Amino acid sequence: MTASERLRLDKWLWAARIFKTRAIAKEAITGGKVQADGQRAKPAKEVTVGTMLRIRRGDDEILLEVLMLSEQRRGATEAAELYRETQASLQARTEAQARRKAARQAIRLPASRPDRRDRRTLERIKRGTSE
């Protein structure tokens, strides 16, 4: 871990293993999916210890506090020490995950793939013809 006081946002997100590459981190930042201290950020925004980051990834929104800075990408256990997720964020993510899991269980999937006859019947229904 470095002792520097400031670091580019895209570089920190990459080092903290929030995103796999700096290019993906930069794309997320320019796409408005990352906010620093409640404001939309740019990739070159300087992050300091104590900065609050709001990151949208898919359906989830993560709220992180920067604890340490690092210019190097290290192992996942060391990267997890760079930030702390707020309790509210963690609770909201687990509740959303439970809702998605319940919604998946409510969908009834067929026991097997449709055979030739079933596919042809489905195609006739989609076309709106009854032969």
C-alpha positions in Angstrom: 0.0 0.0 0.0 1.3 3.4 -0.8 1.5 6.4 1.5 0.4 8.9 -1.2 -2.5 11.1 -0.3 -4.3 11.2 -3.6 -5.0 8.7 -6.4 -7.0 8.7 -9.7 -10.5 7.2 -9.2 -10.2 4.7 -12.1 -6.9 3.5 -10.8 -8.2 3.0 -7.3 -11.3 1.1 -8.5 -9.0 -1.2 -10.5 -6.6 -1.7 -7.6 -9.5 -2.3 -5.2 -10.8 -5.0 -7.6 -14.2 -3.3 -8.0 -13.6 -3.6 -11.8 -11.5 -6.0 -13.7 -9.6 -3.5 -15.8 -9.0 0.2 -15.7 -10.7 0.6 -19.1 -13.9 -1.0 -17.6 -13.6 1.3 -14.6 -13.1 4.3 -16.8 -16.2 3.3 -18.9 -18.3 2.9 -15.8 -17.2 6.3 -14.5 -17.9 8.2 -17.7 -21.2 6.3 -18.0 -22.3 7.9 -14.7 -22.3 4.6 -12.7 -19.8 5.9 -10.2 -20.3 8.9 -7.9 -17.7 10.4 -5.5 -19.0 12.2 -2.5 -22.5 12.5 -4.0 -21.4 14.0 -7.3 -20.8 12.5 -10.7 -17.1 11.9 -11.1 -14.5 11.8 -13.9 -11.9 9.1 -14.3 -9.1 11.5 -13.2 -10.9 12.6 -10.1 -8.6 12.3 -7.2 -9.7 10.0 -4.4 -8.5 10.5 -0.8 -9.0 8.5 2.3 -12.6 9.0 3.6 -14.1 9.6 0.1 -17.6 8.0 -0.2 -18.2 6.2 -3.5 -21.6 5.1 -4.9 -21.2 2.4 -7.5 -24.0 0.9 -9.6 -23.2 -2.5 -11.0 -26.2 -4.2 -12.7 -29.2 -4.1 -10.3 -27.0 -3.5 -7.3 -25.8 -0.2 -5.8 -22.8 -0.3 -3.5 -21.9 2.5 -1.1 -18.2 2.4 -0.1 -15.9 4.4 2.1 -12.2 4.6 1.0 -10.0 3.4 3.8 -6.6 3.2 2.1 -5.1 4.0 -1.3 -3.1 1.6 -3.5 -1.7 2.1 -7.0 -1.0 -1.7 -7.3 -3.6 -4.4 -7.9 -3.0 -7.1 -5.3 -4.8 -10.1 -4.0 -8.5 -10.0 -3.1 -7.9 -10.1 0.7 -5.6 -7.1 0.5 -7.9 -5.3 -1.9 -10.8 -5.7 0.5 -8.8 -3.8 3.1 -8.9 -0.7 0.9 -12.6 0.0 1.5 -15.5 -0.6 3.7 -19.1 -1.1 2.5 -21.7 0.7 4.6 -24.2 -1.4 6.6 -27.2 0.1 4.8 -25.6 -0.8 1.4 -24.9 -4.3 2.5 -28.4 -4.9 3.8 -30.0 -3.4 0.7 -27.9 -5.7 -1.5 -28.8 -8.8 0.4 -32.5 -7.9 0.4 -32.4 -7.3 -3.4 -30.6 -10.7 -3.8 -33.3 -12.4 -1.8 -36.1 -10.8 -3.9 -34.4 -11.9 -7.1 -34.0 -15.4 -5.8 -37.7 -15.6 -4.8 -38.7 -14.2 -8.3 -36.6 -17.0 -10.0 -38.3 -19.7 -7.9 -41.7 -18.4 -8.8 -41.1 -19.1 -12.5 -42.1 -22.5 -13.6 -39.8 -24.0 -16.2 -40.8 -26.9 -18.4 -39.4 -30.3 -17.5 -37.6 -30.7 -20.8 -36.9 -28.9 -24.1 -39.8 -28.9 -26.6 -39.7 -31.7 -29.2 -40.2 -31.1 -32.9 -44.0 -31.3 -32.6 -44.1 -28.8 -29.7 -41.8 -26.4 -31.5 -44.0 -26.4 -34.6 -47.1 -25.8 -32.5 -45.3 -22.9 -30.8 -44.3 -21.4 -34.1 -47.9 -21.7 -35.4 -49.1 -19.9 -32.3 -46.5 -17.1 -32.7 -47.5 -16.6 -36.4 -51.1 -16.6 -35.5 -52.1 -19.4 -38.0 -53.8 -22.6 -37.2 -53.0 -25.3 -39.7 
